[in-house]
Amino acid sequence: MTKITRSQLIDRLKTIKLLALDVDGVLTDDSIYFGPDGFEMKKFNISDGFFIVLAIRSGLQIAVVSGRHSAATDTRMKDLGVRYILQGMKNKVEMIDPLLKELNIAYSEVAFMGNELLDIPLAEKVGLPIAVADASHDYLNCVAYITSSSGGHGAVREILECYFEATGKDPKSYII
């Protein structure tokens, strides 16, 4: 797929109504910590989370779509106010399709950030497919835009800063 520039990304973000995010490798650095009892922990980027909160307050719909279920993801997303936490299905198109019908949003109005082979079918269907800098080679080949930041290191914030620029909204206006 032909890559777009940052200014073209900003232009494309003007029509986006939903930002869908993979979790592992996008909102995290692709690491999972397990204790001896199976307790799972993940490291989420605080700046990504802060900008997710601001974007939700500004009116952007945010959904997470993860192939595996994680209580840590549930906890963090609820803490941020993310209403649409979709987990535990390998087919992310099937997972998000009912949500798009419910919200009356077309695939062309969806931006999706992913990083791995599992994300390719959804990336190929949405209007704006995005990869984090350290995504798999195959995934990088099927997206329109690649962030300069790696997953879990501010890539989501990078895209949301562009969203605010695209919509002419000042993120500082949504700090409570």
C-alpha positions as CSV (number, residue, x, y, z in Angstrom):
1,M,0.0,0.0,0.0
2,T,1.2,3.5,-0.7
3,K,2.2,5.4,2.4
4,I,0.8,8.8,3.2
5,T,2.6,11.8,4.8
6,R,1.7,13.3,8.2
7,S,-0.2,16.1,6.5
8,Q,-2.2,13.6,4.4
9,L,-2.8,11.7,7.7
10,I,-4.2,14.8,9.3
11,D,-6.5,15.4,6.3
12,R,-7.7,11.8,6.4
13,L,-8.4,12.0,10.2
14,K,-11.0,14.7,9.5
15,T,-13.5,12.0,8.5
16,I,-12.7,9.4,11.2
17,K,-15.4,8.7,13.8
18,L,-13.9,5.7,15.5
19,L,-10.3,4.9,16.4
20,A,-9.9,1.2,17.0
21,L,-6.7,0.1,18.8
22,D,-5.0,-3.3,19.1
23,V,-3.7,-3.7,22.6
24,D,-0.5,-5.8,22.8
25,G,2.2,-4.1,20.8
26,V,0.2,-0.9,20.3
27,L,-1.0,0.2,23.7
28,T,1.8,-1.8,25.3
29,D,5.4,-2.5,24.3
30,D,4.4,-6.1,23.4
31,S,5.4,-7.5,26.8
32,I,3.3,-9.4,29.2
33,Y,4.4,-10.1,32.8
34,F,3.2,-13.3,34.4
35,G,3.6,-14.2,38.1
36,P,4.0,-17.8,39.3
37,D,0.2,-17.9,40.1
38,G,-0.6,-16.8,36.5
39,F,-1.3,-13.2,37.5
40,E,-0.9,-11.0,34.4
41,M,0.5,-7.5,34.3
42,K,1.0,-5.1,31.4
43,K,2.8,-1.8,31.0
44,F,0.7,0.9,29.4
45,N,2.0,4.3,28.3
46,I,0.6,7.1,30.4
47,S,0.8,9.7,27.6
48,D,-1.2,7.4,25.3
49,G,-3.8,7.0,28.0
50,F,-4.0,10.7,28.8
51,F,-4.6,11.5,25.1
52,I,-7.2,8.7,24.9
53,V,-9.1,10.4,27.7
54,L,-8.9,13.8,26.0
55,A,-10.0,12.4,22.6
56,I,-13.0,10.7,24.2
57,R,-14.0,13.9,25.9
58,S,-13.7,15.7,22.5
59,G,-16.2,13.3,21.0
60,L,-14.0,10.6,19.2
61,Q,-15.2,7.1,19.7
62,I,-12.4,4.7,20.9
63,A,-12.5,1.0,20.9
64,V,-9.9,-1.6,21.7
65,V,-9.9,-4.9,19.8
66,S,-7.7,-7.6,21.1
67,G,-7.4,-11.2,20.1
68,R,-6.8,-12.3,23.6
69,H,-8.7,-11.5,26.8
70,S,-6.9,-9.7,29.6
71,A,-8.1,-8.5,32.9
72,A,-5.3,-6.0,32.9
73,T,-6.6,-4.5,29.6
74,D,-10.2,-4.4,31.0
75,T,-9.0,-2.6,34.1
76,R,-6.9,0.0,32.2
77,M,-9.4,0.7,29.6
78,K,-12.2,1.2,32.1
79,D,-9.9,3.5,34.0
80,L,-9.5,5.6,30.9
81,G,-13.2,5.6,30.1
82,V,-13.0,3.5,27.0
83,R,-16.5,2.1,26.5
84,Y,-15.8,-0.4,23.8
85,I,-13.5,-3.1,25.1
86,L,-13.6,-6.0,22.6
87,Q,-11.4,-9.0,23.5
88,G,-11.0,-12.7,23.0
89,M,-11.7,-13.2,19.3
90,K,-9.0,-13.8,16.7
91,N,-11.3,-12.4,13.9
92,K,-11.2,-8.7,14.6
93,V,-13.5,-7.9,11.7
94,E,-16.2,-10.1,13.2
95,M,-15.5,-8.6,16.6
96,I,-15.9,-5.0,15.6
97,D,-18.7,-5.4,13.0
98,P,-21.6,-5.4,15.6
99,L,-20.1,-2.2,17.2
100,L,-20.0,-0.4,13.9
101,K,-23.6,-1.4,13.2
102,E,-24.6,-0.2,16.7
103,L,-22.9,3.2,16.3
104,N,-23.9,3.5,12.6
105,I,-20.3,4.0,11.6
106,A,-19.0,2.8,8.2
107,Y,-15.6,1.0,7.9
108,S,-14.5,4.0,5.8
109,E,-14.9,6.2,9.0
110,V,-12.6,3.9,11.1
111,A,-8.9,4.3,11.8
112,F,-7.3,1.2,13.1
113,M,-3.8,0.9,14.8
114,G,-2.3,-2.5,14.8
115,N,1.1,-4.3,14.7
116,E,0.8,-7.9,13.9
117,L,-0.4,-10.5,11.3
118,L,-3.7,-11.0,13.2
119,D,-4.5,-7.3,12.5
120,I,-4.2,-7.5,8.7
121,P,-7.8,-8.4,7.9
122,L,-9.2,-5.4,9.9
123,A,-6.5,-3.1,8.5
124,E,-7.5,-4.0,5.0
125,K,-11.1,-3.2,5.7
126,V,-10.9,0.2,7.5
127,G,-10.6,3.6,5.9
128,L,-7.3,4.5,7.6
129,P,-5.0,1.6,8.6
130,I,-2.1,2.6,10.8
131,A,0.9,0.7,12.1
132,V,3.2,1.4,15.0
133,A,6.9,1.8,14.0
134,D,7.9,-1.7,15.3
135,A,5.1,-3.6,13.7
136,S,5.6,-6.8,11.8
137,H,6.9,-6.5,8.2
138,D,3.8,-8.0,6.7
139,Y,1.5,-5.6,8.7
140,L,3.7,-2.6,7.7
141,N,3.0,-3.5,4.0
142,C,-0.8,-3.2,4.3
143,V,-1.1,0.2,6.1
144,A,-1.4,3.8,4.9
145,Y,0.6,5.3,7.8
146,I,3.4,4.2,10.1
147,T,4.0,6.1,13.4
148,S,7.5,7.3,14.3
149,S,7.0,5.8,17.8
150,S,6.9,2.1,18.7
151,G,4.0,0.4,20.4
152,G,3.7,1.3,24.1
153,H,6.0,4.3,23.6
154,G,3.6,7.1,22.6
155,A,2.4,5.9,19.2
156,V,-1.3,6.3,20.1
157,R,-0.6,9.8,21.5
158,E,1.2,10.6,18.2
159,I,-1.9,9.7,16.2
160,L,-4.3,11.5,18.6
161,E,-2.2,14.7,18.4
162,C,-2.8,14.5,14.6
163,Y,-6.5,13.9,15.3
164,F,-6.7,17.1,17.4
165,E,-4.9,19.0,14.7
166,A,-7.2,17.6,12.0
167,T,-10.3,18.6,13.9
168,G,-9.0,22.0,15.0
169,K,-9.7,21.1,18.6
170,D,-7.3,22.0,21.4
171,P,-6.6,19.0,23.6
172,K,-6.0,21.4,26.6
173,S,-9.7,22.3,26.3
174,Y,-10.6,18.8,27.5
175,I,-8.5,18.7,30.6
176,I,-10.7,18.7,33.7
